[in-house]
Amino acid sequence: MRTAGRLEHIEPFYVMECAKAATELAQSPLCDPARGGRRMIFLNIGEPDFTAPPLVREAAERALRDGRTQYTDATGLGALRERIAAWYGRRFGLAIAPERIVVTAGASAALQLACLALIDRDDEVLLPDPSYPCNRHFVAAAEGRAVLLPAGPAQRFQLDAAGVEAAWGDRTRGVLLASPSNPTGTSIDPDEMGRIVRAVRARGGFTIVDEIYLGLSYDERYGHSALAHGEDVISVNSFSKYFSMTGWRLGWLVLPPSLVPAVEKLAQNLFICASTIAQRAALACFEPESIGEYERRRGEFRARRDLVVPALDAMGLSVPVAPDGAFYAWADCSAHAASSWDFVFEAMRGAQVALTPGRDFGRHGSERWLRLSYASALPQLQEALARLQDWLSRRRQAPRNLVSNG
């Protein structure tokens, strides 16, 4: 059967190959305590170890029990849009009209809708390198072309206005940013974000900002929404990370008023609506008791960051820009190996710790970088860091016999 040509522009998700290898190894004698092995510690997954708090689960149960499971409007439950808008006011001091919010089937659907509404065939969209691979694939799925601009530690692994202006060409349509970012956990300085928005606006382009980790910001300097820079900024957000509802598949867009009808039309045809049960459950996310729990969890993520980053630096896995949000550390492994891909496979076998190589996240020097997710409990992180330190010490003393993993 012939497949669509657009698939040629969608690259494999190499992270999943590593995850598959880690899972297979976890089932081998090497990771079986009954046979003298150690269980695999998975620090490769970008998913919080917390789940939805009690009020949210109870709201879902109540919706099921009461039979409140019919379709909602394509833009989402009116009450949920109002609560999201109110959250922007309380958390960020922003007055966002509920009518600008479209509830989606996760942030993935939000990005798909935004890209389909704005990108034509062969339009170019500027993204930082490194960045989350699926973001550029949403551009490709809309038949656009993602242009990756190298962004190093001096730029916090993010685009800046000067780079955007220099790279803007005849086919450029806009920028797709993420702040805080996966894989680096770094944010764009608010002043620089303002300069980027103004540069894009002056060229008649769009600014889409993936803010799904914004709730998990640890630094007051960076914990601000790009929506503060004008109604023409498009924000993507999600209930998955800060609100701990990964499998519920619920997100939202904040759009310029003029773009809402176009996105609504697409949503009606592609999705009908986001899960009604998830939407009714999410109403409880904004109760004071739930917010208190989320803030406690945010503090715990920060404590994990404060454990992980110095420990990685001490073992020669340098983290040149400390993450100010999310739950990732972007570490340079070049002091130990030329290829993070090979290094990660070695770490699986030698330390029984699963990490993520940089291959998926960029094309400019990504081989030297790896991502560690600290979305695991402190005792697990402490054990994983101790294992890595011990393994690296043994590795330095042993003759090298590195076998490439492709």
C-alpha positions in Angstrom: 0.0 0.0 0.0 1.4 3.4 -1.0 1.8 5.8 1.9 1.6 9.6 1.8 4.7 11.5 0.8 4.5 13.7 3.9 5.7 10.7 5.9 9.1 11.3 4.4 9.4 14.5 6.4 8.6 12.8 9.7 11.7 11.3 11.3 11.8 8.2 13.5 11.4 8.8 17.2 14.8 7.5 18.3 13.9 8.0 22.0 11.5 5.1 21.7 14.2 2.8 20.4 16.2 3.6 23.5 13.1 3.1 25.7 12.4 -0.3 24.0 16.0 -1.4 24.6 15.8 -0.3 28.3 12.6 -2.2 28.7 14.1 -5.3 27.2 17.2 -5.1 29.3 15.0 -4.5 32.4 13.5 -8.0 31.8 16.9 -9.7 31.5 19.0 -11.4 34.3 21.1 -8.2 34.6 18.1 -6.4 36.1 16.6 -9.3 38.0 17.4 -9.0 41.8 16.6 -12.7 42.2 19.5 -13.5 39.9 21.9 -11.0 41.4 20.9 -8.1 39.2 19.6 -4.6 39.9 16.3 -3.2 38.7 16.5 -0.6 35.9 16.0 3.0 37.0 14.2 4.9 34.2 15.2 8.5 34.0 14.3 8.7 30.3 10.6 9.3 30.6 9.1 12.8 30.4 6.2 12.0 32.7 5.6 13.1 36.3 5.5 10.4 38.8 2.5 12.2 40.4 -1.0 11.4 39.3 -4.2 13.5 39.4 -5.0 14.6 43.0 -8.1 13.3 44.9 -10.5 16.1 43.9 -9.8 15.6 40.2 -10.3 11.8 40.4 -13.5 12.3 42.4 -14.8 14.8 39.8 -14.2 12.2 37.0 -16.0 9.5 39.0 -18.9 11.9 39.6 -19.2 12.7 35.9 -19.3 9.0 35.1 -21.8 8.2 37.9 -24.1 11.1 36.8 -23.9 10.2 33.1 -22.4 13.6 32.2 -20.4 12.2 29.3 -22.0 13.8 26.2 -20.0 15.9 23.7 -19.1 19.4 24.6 -18.7 22.3 22.3 -15.6 22.0 20.1 -14.0 24.8 22.1 -14.6 23.0 25.4 -16.8 23.4 28.4 -17.6 27.0 29.1 -17.0 26.5 32.8 -13.5 25.1 32.1 -12.5 27.9 29.8 -13.6 30.4 32.5 -11.5 28.6 35.2 -8.4 28.5 32.9 -8.8 32.2 32.3 -9.1 32.9 36.0 -6.0 30.9 36.7 -4.0 33.2 34.3 -5.2 36.1 36.4 -4.2 34.6 39.7 -1.0 33.0 38.7 0.4 35.5 36.1 -1.6 38.6 36.6 -3.0 38.4 33.0 -6.6 39.2 31.9 -7.4 36.5 29.4 -10.9 36.4 28.0 -12.4 32.9 28.2 -13.5 33.3 24.6 -9.9 33.2 23.5 -9.4 29.7 25.0 -9.9 26.5 23.1 -9.8 23.2 25.0 -8.1 20.5 23.1 -7.3 16.7 23.2 -3.9 17.4 24.8 -1.2 19.8 23.8 -0.5 17.6 20.8 -3.9 18.4 19.4 -3.4 22.1 20.3 -0.2 22.2 18.3 -1.7 20.3 15.4 -4.7 22.7 15.3 -2.4 25.8 15.4 -0.1 24.5 12.7 -3.0 23.5 10.4 -4.6 26.9 10.9 -1.5 28.9 10.1 0.9 27.0 7.9 0.7 26.4 4.1 2.7 24.1 2.0 6.4 25.0 2.0 6.0 27.7 4.6 9.1 27.9 6.9 8.9 28.0 10.7 11.9 28.8 12.9 12.6 26.6 15.9 15.5 26.3 18.3 18.0 23.4 18.1 17.7 21.6 20.5 13.9 21.3 20.8 11.2 18.7 21.2 11.1 16.6 18.0 7.4 16.4 17.7 7.1 20.2 17.5 8.9 20.2 14.2 6.9 17.2 13.0 3.7 19.1 13.6 5.1 21.7 11.2 5.9 18.9 8.7 2.4 17.4 9.0 1.0 20.7 8.0 3.3 20.5 4.9 5.5 23.3 6.2 9.3 23.1 6.8 10.9 23.4 10.2 14.1 25.4 10.1 16.3 24.6 13.2 18.5 27.4 14.4 21.5 26.3 16.6 21.0 27.6 20.1 23.8 27.0 22.6 24.4 27.6 26.3 25.0 31.3 25.8 21.4 31.6 24.5 20.0 29.3 27.2 19.4 26.8 24.3 16.7 29.2 23.0 16.1 31.5 20.1 16.8 35.2 20.4 15.5 38.1 18.5 18.8 38.7 16.6 18.8 35.1 15.4 15.2 35.3 14.3 15.8 38.5 12.4 18.9 37.0 10.7 17.2 33.8 9.7 13.9 35.3 8.5 13.5 34.7 4.8 10.9 35.0 2.0 9.2 31.7 3.0 9.4 32.3 6.8 5.9 32.3 8.3 6.6 32.4 12.1 8.4 30.9 15.1 7.5 27.9 17.3 9.1 28.2 20.7 8.9 26.3 24.0 9.5 28.0 27.4 10.4 26.2 29.5 11.8 23.7 27.0 12.0 20.0 26.6 14.8 18.8 26.6 16.7 21.6 28.4 14.3 22.9 31.1 15.4 26.4 30.2 13.1 29.4 29.5 13.4 32.5 27.3 14.1 35.6 29.3 10.8 37.7 29.3 12.6 40.7 27.9 14.1 38.6 25.1 10.6 37.0 24.5 9.2 40.5 24.0 11.9 41.3 21.5 11.2 38.1 19.6 7.5 38.8 19.5 8.1 42.4 18.2 10.5 41.1 15.6 8.0 38.5 14.3 5.1 41.0 14.5 7.0 43.5 12.4 7.3 40.8 9.7 3.7 39.8 9.8 4.4 36.4 11.2 3.0 34.3 14.1 4.5 33.4 17.4 3.5 30.1 18.9 4.9 29.3 22.4 4.6 25.9 23.9 4.1 26.6 27.6 3.1 23.2 28.9 5.9 23.3 31.5 5.2 26.9 32.6 3.4 25.9 35.7 6.6 24.1 36.8 8.8 27.2 36.8 11.2 27.6 39.8 12.7 31.0 39.1 10.6 34.1 39.4 12.6 35.8 36.6 11.5 33.3 34.1 8.1 32.1 35.3 6.0 34.5 33.1 3.7 33.7 30.2 4.5 35.0 26.7 0.8 36.1 26.6 1.9 39.2 28.4 3.5 40.4 25.1 0.2 40.9 23.2 -3.0 39.3 22.0 -1.3 38.0 18.8 0.8 35.5 20.8 -0.5 32.0 20.6 0.1 29.9 23.8 -0.1 26.1 24.0 -0.7 24.6 27.4 -1.7 21.3 28.9 -3.1 19.5 32.0 -0.3 16.9 31.7 2.7 18.3 33.5 1.8 20.8 36.3 -1.7 19.4 36.7 -0.4 15.7 36.6 -3.0 14.5 34.1 -0.8 12.9 31.4 -3.1 10.1 30.2 -6.2 12.2 30.4 -5.2 13.9 27.1 -6.3 17.4 27.8 -4.8 20.7 26.8 -5.7 24.1 25.6 -4.8 27.0 23.3 -5.0 30.7 24.0 -5.6 32.4 20.7 -6.0 35.9 19.1 -9.7 36.5 19.0 -9.6 36.5 15.1 -8.1 33.0 15.0 -10.7 31.3 17.3 -13.3 30.7 14.5 -10.7 29.0 12.2 -9.4 26.8 15.0 -12.9 25.9 16.1 -13.8 24.8 12.6 -10.8 22.6 12.4 -11.5 21.2 15.9 -15.1 20.4 15.0 -14.0 18.4 12.0 -10.9 16.7 13.4 -11.7 16.0 17.0 -15.4 17.0 17.7 -14.3 17.8 21.2 -11.8 16.9 23.9 -12.8 14.1 26.4 -15.8 15.2 28.3 -14.9 13.2 31.4 -11.4 14.7 31.4 -12.8 18.2 31.1 -15.2 17.8 34.0 -12.4 16.3 36.1 -10.2 19.3 35.2 -12.6 21.7 36.7 -11.4 20.4 40.1 -7.8 21.3 39.2 -8.4 24.9 40.2 -9.9 24.2 43.6 -7.6 25.7 46.4 -6.9 22.2 47.8 -5.7 21.0 44.3 -3.6 24.1 43.7 -2.0 23.6 47.1 -1.1 20.1 46.2 0.3 21.2 42.8 2.4 23.8 44.5 3.8 21.3 46.9 4.7 19.1 44.0 6.4 22.0 42.2 8.6 22.5 45.3 9.5 18.8 45.2 10.5 19.0 41.5 12.7 22.0 42.5 14.3 19.9 45.2 15.0 17.2 42.7 16.6 19.7 40.4 18.8 21.0 43.2 20.0 17.4 43.8 20.5 16.3 40.2 22.3 19.2 38.6 25.3 19.6 41.0 25.7 15.8 41.1 25.9 15.6 37.3 28.4 18.5 37.2 30.5 16.7 39.8 30.8 13.5 37.7 31.7 15.3 34.5 28.3 15.4 32.9 28.2 19.2 32.7 24.8 21.0 32.8 25.9 24.5 31.5 22.5 26.1 32.0 20.6 25.1 35.1 17.0 24.3 34.3 14.6 26.9 35.6 11.5 24.8 34.9 10.1 21.4 33.8 12.0 18.3 35.1 14.9 17.8 32.7 18.6 18.3 32.9 20.5 18.7 29.5 24.0 17.4 30.2 27.1 17.3 28.1 28.7 13.8 28.1 31.6 14.7 25.7 34.1 14.3 28.6 33.2 10.6 28.7 32.2 9.7 25.1 32.0 11.1 21.6 28.4 9.9 21.2 25.6 10.3 23.7 23.8 7.5 21.9 26.6 5.0 22.7 27.0 6.5 26.2 23.3 6.0 27.0 23.4 2.3 25.9 26.6 1.8 28.0 24.9 3.4 31.0 21.9 1.0 30.7 24.2 -2.0 30.8 26.8 -0.7 33.2 24.7 1.2 35.7 21.2 0.0 35.0 20.1 3.6 34.5 18.1 4.6 31.4 18.8 8.1 30.0 17.8 9.8 26.7 20.4 10.6 24.0 20.3 13.9 22.2 19.8 12.5 18.7 16.1 13.3 18.6 16.3 16.9 19.8 18.5 18.5 17.2 21.0 18.3 14.3 23.7 20.7 15.4 26.0 19.0 17.9 23.2 16.9 19.5 25.5 13.9 19.7 27.3 15.3 22.8 24.2 15.9 24.8 21.9 13.7 26.8 18.7 14.3 28.7 18.0 13.1 32.3 14.4 13.4 33.5 14.1 14.0 37.2 10.4 13.2 37.3 11.1 10.4 39.8 11.2 10.4 43.6 14.3 11.6 45.4 15.3 8.1 46.7 15.3 6.8 43.1 17.3 9.8 41.9 19.8 9.4 44.7 20.3 5.7 43.8 20.6 6.4 40.1 23.2 9.2 40.6 25.2 6.9 42.9 25.1 4.2 40.3 26.2 6.5 37.5 29.1 7.9 39.7 30.3 4.4 40.6 30.0 3.2 37.0 31.9 6.1 35.6 34.7 5.5 38.1 34.9 1.9 37.1 34.7 2.8 33.5 37.7 5.2 33.7 39.8 2.5 35.2 38.8 -0.3 32.7 40.1 -0.7 29.2 37.7 0.8 26.7 35.9 -1.6 24.4 32.9 0.5 23.3 30.6 -1.1 20.9 28.5 1.3 18.8 24.7 0.9 19.0 24.0 2.5 15.6 
